[in-house]
Amino acid sequence: MFQFLNKHLIAGFSLLILILLFGSFGYKLIEGMSFFEGFYMTFITITTIGFGEVHQLSSYGRLLTIIISVMGIGVLAFIATNSTQVILEAIFFKDRLLKNRIKKMENHYIICGYGRIGRRIVEELLAMDLSVVVVENNDATIEILSKANISYIRGNAQKEEMLEDAGISRARALICTLSRDEDNVFVTLVARELNPELFILVRTNHLHNSRKILRAGADKVISPYDIGADRMAKVILKPHVDMFLDRLTKGDSEDNAFDEIMITEKSLYLDKTLGEINLRQKYDILIVAVIPNDNPDKFIFNPGAAYRFHVGDILIALGQASQIKAIRVEIGNDNRTQSERNDAIDKFLKHLRKNSSGI
């Protein structure tokens, strides 16, 4: 469609140039004007500006003016129409591409609200190569999202159709970071009704509202202010411990990367003990914790050499990212995506942060 419209615009501008040249030379031949005077007469005729003639025209000069006027105004109208079509088509084409991109998403993350907290969350998720859709109704924010090529839905996150357009039935999680707790509660209610299996993480400004948001259907409620206060206290009380945890949890160093390895039925680790695998000596990988398959809410920190691995056990490993990946895929037969592996890692890091007072 764009090629079709562009061809028409090129043809229109080519005709406009020909008419300007035709008029310029026509006035020169018929009226004896200079080329510039002829161009001026042609221009004011086509644009209908209405200034006076350079000098009194003859009958042939006036006939030329009529011909130029009919052809020129028609061509200008043709150009204007097609230019408008190109602009509108560009807008609709971009919207269609965005909607098609969102329709193809699965196991993605829906972020309701792109304020300071929402923006930071989106940055972190995109840095992990995860799919994100932002639901936002502020025009200025929408422009920022568009320029950054971040998938978005323009509208109020409290409306069912907005969440449906964001692919809530196929989403992995919804993160609600709206500024008012009342809005977060309503979005949680709607989201839980649309997808009972969805993991819902909600921000609250007031900790006493946490219970209400949980009753509305949220899986986890976080107060940024309380977390910030706790973090500041730990920085003061145990600065070196906090520095150590900060470097580990940022995940920006290849030498200090956390990842998880799941024991599958085809894993070479199956039914072997940690001592038999000997990851520390062979691969320079440290197993800092194990999440047993029969008790997924439990962490076994610093498991002993006698621990025997079973199908579904998850190892939390610390070491070079490329090395962990090689072990996970080649030896562990764990081919899950980063998105599928994130839950256990996040759970472990949150537990580590929460219990750092005992370190």
Buried (B, 14 or more C-beta within 10 A) or exposed (E): EEEEBEEBBEBBEEBBEEBBBBBBBBBBEBBEBEEEBBBBBBBBBBEEEEEEBBEEBEEEBEEBBEBBBEBBBBBBEBBEEBBEBBEEBEEEEEEEEBEEEBEEBEBBBBBBBBBEBBBEBBEEBBEEEBBBBBBBBEEEBBEBBEEEEBBBBBBBBBBEEBBBBBBBEBBBBBBBBBEEBEBBBBBBBBBBEBBEEBBBBBBBEEEEBBEBBBEBBBBBBBBBEEEEEBBEEBEEEBEEBBEBBEEBBEBEEEEBBBBBBBBBEEBEBBEBBBEEBEBBEEBEBEBBBBBBBEEBEEBBEEBEEEBBBEEBBBBBBBBBBEBBBBBBEEBBBBEBEEBBBBBBBEBBBEBBBEEBEEE
